Amino acid sequence: MTEFFIYKAILVLVIFGIMLLVAMYSTYLERKVAAFIQDRIGPNRAGPFGLLQPLADGVKMFMKEEIIPNVSNKTLFILGPCIAMMTAIMAGVVIPWGGVIEINGAQYALQIVDLNFGILYIFGIVSIGVYGIMIGGWASNNKFSLLGAIRASAQMISYEIAMGLSIISLVMMTGTLSLAEIVEFQAGGSWNFWNVCYQPLGFLIFIICAFAECNRTPFDLPESETELVGGYHTEYSSMKLGFYLFAEYINMFVSSAVISTLYFGGYNFPFMHDLGLSDNVITIIGTLTLFLKIGFFIFFFMWIRWTLPRFRYDQLMNLGWRILIPLAIANVAITGLVMLIKG
């Protein structure tokens, strides 16, 4: 039992460290992707190829002066970024990062906790995350921050409905809410067994809603610089601002992991059981495969940001309520009909 708790503690620290590292270097990658698309060079001064730029940005955040406006609600002003950061990190505890690895005859799953309601847990945590944005925007006592916070809450509430409906179709098909069991459902000899092949419309709805949930372009209305200066974190500086920015990139990382897990087989890869490798080696390769899938979707998030323009707010609401929700309901009905016919 002691070894089990030690293993879980180590796994928690490793996943936490990976999240922070990915969030830190996502800022570097985003600037490089933007530079490539816009035919520029990007960061290239801090270290070889600019690889130390994220560290320089982190030191800058730490060294900046902490400013709390006199007219703000100081307690809530501090609490907002803490909630945003905490909920972003907590969402990763139910994601299966790999299969089972054997150490000294004992088997350990590369998953912090396997909840039989894992999908509901993620939705619950994501729903709490909007409070961090709403509290921060309201506590700033700034009209631009408040408008950004209201936009964020309305946007997330709208798109969570379509996202939830798209997941219902997947749950109907797999018969489980556990992320680990959904990954096992997709374990087959080739990519044909991945859920994206059975739920293409559900996947499309889910990934569009993921962009809105992460406040990423073209759905970054809550921090629209041209209209709201900086949105809900206009009044923030130093590491409080850093927490909001880090939370966005961690949410993007977790969203990519959830998409890979639900629709692209998670840590499964084609012909994984036909290679004649040991279980531990297959587990390690599977984990690396999952992170490759996550890396692709992170790049996809960035590619979309620097390719598509921002929606108007009425277009955002129209897409959520008049297009995505009816499509998600139709997808649930079609899935149920197909399952009924197949018997």
Secondary structure in CASP SS format (residue, H / E / C, confidence):
PFRMAT SS
TARGET T0000
AUTHOR 0000-0000-0000
METHOD secondary structure of the structure
MODEL  1
M C 1.00
T H 1.00
E H 1.00
F H 1.00
F H 1.00
I H 1.00
Y H 1.00
K H 1.00
A H 1.00
I H 1.00
L H 1.00
V H 1.00
L H 1.00
V H 1.00
I H 1.00
F H 1.00
G H 1.00
I H 1.00
M H 1.00
L H 1.00
L H 1.00
V H 1.00
A H 1.00
M H 1.00
Y H 1.00
S H 1.00
T H 1.00
Y H 1.00
L H 1.00
E H 1.00
R H 1.00
K H 1.00
V H 1.00
A H 1.00
A H 1.00
F H 1.00
I H 1.00
Q C 1.00
D C 1.00
R C 1.00
I C 1.00
G C 1.00
P C 1.00
N C 1.00
R C 1.00
A C 1.00
G C 1.00
P H 1.00
F H 1.00
G H 1.00
L C 1.00
L C 1.00
Q H 1.00
P H 1.00
L H 1.00
A H 1.00
D H 1.00
G H 1.00
V H 1.00
K H 1.00
M H 1.00
F H 1.00
M H 1.00
K C 1.00
E C 1.00
E C 1.00
I C 1.00
I C 1.00
P C 1.00
N C 1.00
V C 1.00
S C 1.00
N C 1.00
K H 1.00
T H 1.00
L H 1.00
F H 1.00
I H 1.00
L H 1.00
G H 1.00
P H 1.00
C H 1.00
I H 1.00
A H 1.00
M H 1.00
M H 1.00
T H 1.00
A H 1.00
I H 1.00
M H 1.00
A H 1.00
G H 1.00
V H 1.00
V H 1.00
I C 1.00
P C 1.00
W C 1.00
G C 1.00
G C 1.00
V E 1.00
I E 1.00
E E 1.00
I E 1.00
N C 1.00
G C 1.00
A E 1.00
Q E 1.00
Y E 1.00
A E 1.00
L C 1.00
Q C 1.00
I C 1.00
V C 1.00
D C 1.00
L C 1.00
N C 1.00
F C 1.00
G H 1.00
I H 1.00
L H 1.00
Y H 1.00
I H 1.00
F H 1.00
G H 1.00
I H 1.00
V H 1.00
S H 1.00
I H 1.00
G H 1.00
V H 1.00
Y H 1.00
G H 1.00
I H 1.00
M H 1.00
I H 1.00
G H 1.00
G H 1.00
W H 1.00
A H 1.00
S C 1.00
N C 1.00
N C 1.00
K H 1.00
F H 1.00
S H 1.00
L H 1.00
L H 1.00
G H 1.00
A H 1.00
I H 1.00
R H 1.00
A H 1.00
S H 1.00
A H 1.00
Q H 1.00
M H 1.00
I H 1.00
S H 1.00
Y H 1.00
E H 1.00
I H 1.00
A H 1.00
M H 1.00
G H 1.00
L H 1.00
S H 1.00
I H 1.00
I H 1.00
S H 1.00
L H 1.00
V H 1.00
M H 1.00
M H 1.00
T H 1.00
G C 1.00
T C 1.00
L C 1.00
S C 1.00
L H 1.00
A H 1.00
E H 1.00
I H 1.00
V H 1.00
E H 1.00
F H 1.00
Q C 1.00
A C 1.00
G C 1.00
G C 1.00
S C 1.00
W H 1.00
N H 1.00
F H 1.00
W C 1.00
N H 1.00
V H 1.00
C H 1.00
Y H 1.00
Q C 1.00
P H 1.00
L H 1.00
G H 1.00
F H 1.00
L H 1.00
I H 1.00
F H 1.00
I H 1.00
I H 1.00
C H 1.00
A H 1.00
F H 1.00
A H 1.00
E H 1.00
C C 1.00
N C 1.00
R C 1.00
T C 1.00
P C 1.00
F C 1.00
D C 1.00
L H 1.00
P H 1.00
E H 1.00
S C 1.00
E H 1.00
T H 1.00
E H 1.00
L H 1.00
V C 1.00
G C 1.00
G H 1.00
Y H 1.00
H H 1.00
T C 1.00
E C 1.00
Y C 1.00
S C 1.00
S H 1.00
M H 1.00
K H 1.00
L H 1.00
G H 1.00
F H 1.00
Y H 1.00
L H 1.00
F H 1.00
A H 1.00
E H 1.00
Y H 1.00
I H 1.00
N H 1.00
M H 1.00
F H 1.00
V H 1.00
S H 1.00
S H 1.00
A H 1.00
V H 1.00
I H 1.00
S H 1.00
T H 1.00
L H 1.00
Y H 1.00
F C 1.00
G C 1.00
G C 1.00
Y C 1.00
N C 1.00
F C 1.00
P C 1.00
F C 1.00
M C 1.00
H C 1.00
D C 1.00
L C 1.00
G C 1.00
L C 1.00
S C 1.00
D H 1.00
N H 1.00
V H 1.00
I H 1.00
T H 1.00
I H 1.00
I H 1.00
G H 1.00
T H 1.00
L H 1.00
T H 1.00
L H 1.00
F H 1.00
L H 1.00
K H 1.00
I H 1.00
G H 1.00
F H 1.00
F H 1.00
I H 1.00
F H 1.00
F H 1.00
F H 1.00
M H 1.00
W H 1.00
I H 1.00
R H 1.00
W C 1.00
T C 1.00
L C 1.00
P C 1.00
R C 1.00
F C 1.00
R C 1.00
Y H 1.00
D H 1.00
Q H 1.00
L H 1.00
M H 1.00
N H 1.00
L H 1.00
G H 1.00
W H 1.00
R H 1.00
I H 1.00
L H 1.00
I H 1.00
P H 1.00
L H 1.00
A H 1.00
I H 1.00
A H 1.00
N H 1.00
V H 1.00
A H 1.00
I H 1.00
T H 1.00
G H 1.00
L H 1.00
V H 1.00
M H 1.00
L H 1.00
I H 1.00
K H 1.00
G C 1.00
END
